[in-house]
Every structure is written in C-alpha cells, then in structure tokens.
Amino acid sequence: MSNLVFTTKNPQTNQEITIRPERAEERTAVENLVREAFWNVYRPGCLEHYVLHQLRQDPAFVLELNLVMELEGQLIGQVMYMRSAVTLEDGTKLPVMTFGPIGIAPEYKRQGYGLMLLKYSMELARQMGAGALCTEGNIDFYGKAGFVTGKSVGIRYADDPEADYFIVKELEPGFLDKVRGVYHDPAGYFVDEVEAIAFDAQFPPKQKQKLPGQLW
C-alpha cells in the first residue's frame, strides 16, 4: 500500500495541501470541523460529529482511512470509512466499504477540496482490497467521481429501494457484474439523538435553524 500521506499544491494559490491519517490528539478538533461543515445542512443543528465520535470505536471502522486534509497546516477537511456489505439474493454477503461523514470547512466548500479528498481516499480503499463503495449522496457531486445510482447496477437501498441518492462505485472493474442485492447501512451510523445532544453541549453554542432544503 502506498504512503498514507499525500502532499500537493493548489494550482490556483500555490498553497500546500496535505491529506493524512487523523492523529489521536486532534480528534476533538476534527469533530468540531465536522460540526461546522454539517451544521444546519440536513437538519437544524447536526449529528455528524457525534456519529464520527462513535464510529471510531466501531469494529467496522477502517482506521487507515480515517483521514484529514490540511491547507498550509490548517485542518479544512476529513473523511472516514467503514466496512460494510451487500446482501445478495442467495443470502450471502458481498464485502464492500462505505464512507462518511466527509466534510469540508464551510469557507473552503465548492473549491474542489472535497472531490480531491474523496478521490485520494477511494484509491487508498482500492489498495486495501475494497472492490466497491456504497453510500448515500447527491449524484450531481458524486457522479464527478464515477458514482452511479445503486438501482442502475442491481443494488437496492434497504430503506428506500428506488432511491436515486443511494449510489455505488466500482473500485475494481467488474466487481459488481451480475450482482443483485440489498444494501443496509452499518449499524454504527444509527445514534441516539438524546446522547448526541448531550455530546454537542461540549462544543461552543450554535443556533439551530430550520432551513429550506433540509431533509429532517
């Protein structure tokens, strides 16, 4: 497997970009980054920082793919991966991976950093043996990285079989050929909202807002 630290330059600004594994001493800082990235995006407030906090202890958590992005030494992004599976028609499990949260600090969104982080982390996942990824997301964004809807390749999302937001990507060509099955989110993604609220109280106060376009 290649070196887990990737360094490049932003061609527009010449600033140094580094993608590397998260360090234990910066976990709270990364959780705060995730909180800022997702606050009031999908719901008033957010749960994603607590989800990350909990997933670090989950057996399916992929430690090597718990990554952060720095711009000139400043944390601006993160992504983490989990092992998961597609349940095939005969009941067997096809191992795949999923990822998320993947977050970019609000002031750096829509500048290409998220796509860069995603593509680099997907290549690491491929090197670790993942044949495909399954997740939920906006195909307009993830399509730029080669994702397609799950239903278009015979994989349905258990919670919403016709969902266009359930998306998949082959990391190894042919891995999903003739595959028919159902994908369930790893149990670790489901957290107690009361516990999440208590966890959030450790962070600086922020106003929760109900905004157009939120899912909940």
C-alpha positions in Angstrom: 0.0 0.0 0.0 1.3 3.5 -0.8 2.3 6.1 1.7 -0.7 7.3 3.6 0.5 10.9 3.5 -0.2 12.8 0.2 1.0 16.3 -0.4 0.3 18.6 -3.4 -0.1 22.2 -4.3 -3.3 24.1 -5.1 -2.6 25.2 -8.7 -4.5 28.4 -8.2 -3.0 29.6 -5.0 0.2 27.5 -4.7 -0.8 26.7 -1.1 0.3 23.3 0.2 -2.4 20.6 0.6 -1.8 17.6 2.7 -4.0 14.5 3.2 -3.0 12.2 6.1 -4.4 10.0 8.8 -6.1 11.7 11.8 -4.0 12.0 14.9 -5.4 11.0 18.3 -4.7 14.4 19.8 -6.8 16.2 17.2 -10.0 14.2 17.5 -11.9 17.0 19.1 -10.7 19.5 16.6 -11.8 17.2 13.8 -15.2 16.7 15.4 -15.6 20.5 15.6 -14.7 20.7 11.9 -17.4 18.1 11.1 -19.8 20.0 13.2 -19.1 23.3 11.3 -19.3 21.5 8.0 -22.7 20.0 8.6 -24.4 22.5 10.9 -28.0 23.2 9.7 -27.3 21.5 6.4 -29.5 18.4 6.6 -31.4 19.3 9.9 -31.4 22.0 12.5 -28.0 21.5 14.1 -26.3 18.2 13.1 -25.4 14.7 14.3 -22.4 14.0 12.1 -19.8 15.0 14.7 -21.3 12.6 17.2 -21.5 9.9 14.5 -17.8 10.2 13.9 -17.1 10.2 17.6 -19.0 6.9 18.0 -17.7 5.2 14.8 -14.1 5.5 15.9 -14.9 2.7 18.3 -16.9 0.5 15.9 -15.5 -2.8 14.8 -16.2 -1.9 11.2 -14.2 1.3 11.4 -11.3 1.4 9.0 -8.5 3.2 11.0 -6.2 3.6 8.0 -9.0 5.5 6.1 -9.8 8.0 8.9 -8.2 10.9 7.1 -7.9 14.7 7.4 -7.0 17.4 4.9 -4.8 20.4 5.7 -4.2 23.6 3.8 -1.0 25.2 4.8 -1.2 23.3 8.1 -4.8 24.2 8.8 -7.4 21.5 9.1 -10.0 22.0 6.4 -11.5 18.5 5.7 -12.0 15.0 6.8 -13.3 11.6 5.7 -13.7 8.2 7.3 -14.6 4.7 6.0 -16.4 1.7 7.3 -16.5 -1.9 6.2 -20.0 -2.9 5.0 -21.7 -5.5 2.8 -24.3 -6.1 0.1 -26.7 -8.9 0.9 -27.1 -11.0 -2.2 -30.2 -12.8 -3.4 -28.9 -16.1 -2.0 -28.3 -14.5 1.4 -24.5 -14.4 1.1 -22.7 -11.1 1.9 -20.5 -9.3 -0.6 -18.0 -7.2 1.3 -17.8 -3.5 0.2 -16.9 -0.3 2.0 -18.9 2.9 2.7 -17.7 6.3 3.8 -18.9 9.4 5.7 -19.1 11.8 7.1 -16.9 13.5 4.6 -16.8 17.2 5.4 -15.0 20.4 4.3 -14.9 23.6 6.4 -17.6 26.0 5.2 -15.2 28.6 3.9 -13.5 26.1 1.7 -16.5 24.3 0.2 -17.1 24.3 -3.6 -13.4 24.8 -4.3 -12.5 21.2 -5.3 -11.1 20.1 -2.0 -13.9 17.6 -1.2 -13.5 15.9 -4.6 -9.7 15.8 -4.1 -10.1 14.2 -0.7 -12.7 11.7 -2.0 -10.6 10.6 -5.0 -7.5 10.1 -2.9 -9.3 8.2 -0.2 -11.1 6.0 -2.7 -7.7 5.0 -4.2 -6.5 4.0 -0.7 -9.7 2.0 -0.2 -9.0 0.2 -3.5 -5.4 -0.6 -2.4 -6.8 -2.1 0.8 -8.9 -4.5 -1.2 -12.3 -2.8 -1.4 -14.0 -3.8 -4.7 -16.8 -1.2 -4.5 -18.2 1.6 -2.4 -21.9 2.1 -1.4 -23.2 5.3 0.2 -25.9 7.9 0.1 -25.3 11.3 -1.6 -26.0 13.7 -4.4 -25.3 12.1 -7.7 -24.6 15.6 -9.2 -21.5 15.8 -7.0 -20.5 12.1 -6.6 -21.1 11.5 -10.3 -17.9 13.5 -10.9 -16.0 10.7 -9.1 -17.6 7.9 -11.1 -20.6 7.0 -8.9 -23.8 5.7 -10.3 -27.2 5.0 -8.7 -27.3 1.7 -7.0 -30.5 0.6 -8.6 -28.9 1.0 -12.1 -26.5 -1.8 -11.3 -28.9 -4.1 -9.4 -28.2 -3.0 -5.8 -31.1 -1.5 -3.8 -31.0 0.5 -0.7 -32.9 -1.3 2.1 -34.5 1.9 3.4 -35.6 3.2 0.0 -35.3 0.7 -2.9 -35.9 3.3 -5.6 -33.7 6.0 -4.1 -31.6 8.0 -6.6 -29.5 9.2 -3.7 -28.2 5.6 -3.0 -25.1 5.5 -5.1 -22.3 3.0 -5.8 -18.9 2.9 -7.4 -16.8 0.0 -8.6 -13.2 0.3 -7.4 -12.2 -2.9 -9.3 -13.6 -3.2 -12.8 -16.2 -6.0 -13.0 -16.6 -6.3 -9.2 -20.4 -5.7 -9.4 -21.0 -7.6 -12.6 -24.2 -9.6 -12.3 -24.6 -8.6 -8.6 -28.1 -8.3 -7.3 -28.7 -7.5 -3.7 -29.7 -5.1 -1.0 -27.5 -2.7 1.0 -28.1 -1.9 4.6 -26.2 0.9 6.4 -23.8 -0.3 9.1 -25.5 -0.2 12.5 -22.9 2.2 13.8 -24.3 5.0 11.8 -27.5 5.0 13.9 -27.0 7.0 17.1 -29.2 8.1 20.0 -30.3 11.7 19.4 -30.5 12.4 23.1 -26.9 11.3 23.6 -25.9 13.3 20.5 -27.5 16.4 22.0 -25.6 15.8 25.3 -22.4 15.4 23.3 -22.9 18.6 21.4 -23.2 20.5 24.6 -19.4 20.1 24.9 -18.9 22.4 21.9 -19.4 26.2 21.6 -23.1 27.1 21.4 -24.5 27.5 17.9 -28.0 28.4 16.7 -30.1 25.6 15.2 -32.2 26.8 12.3 -34.9 25.2 10.2 -33.9 26.0 6.6 -35.3 25.2 3.1 -33.8 22.0 1.6 -33.1 20.2 4.9 -34.1 16.6 5.0 -35.3 16.5 8.6 
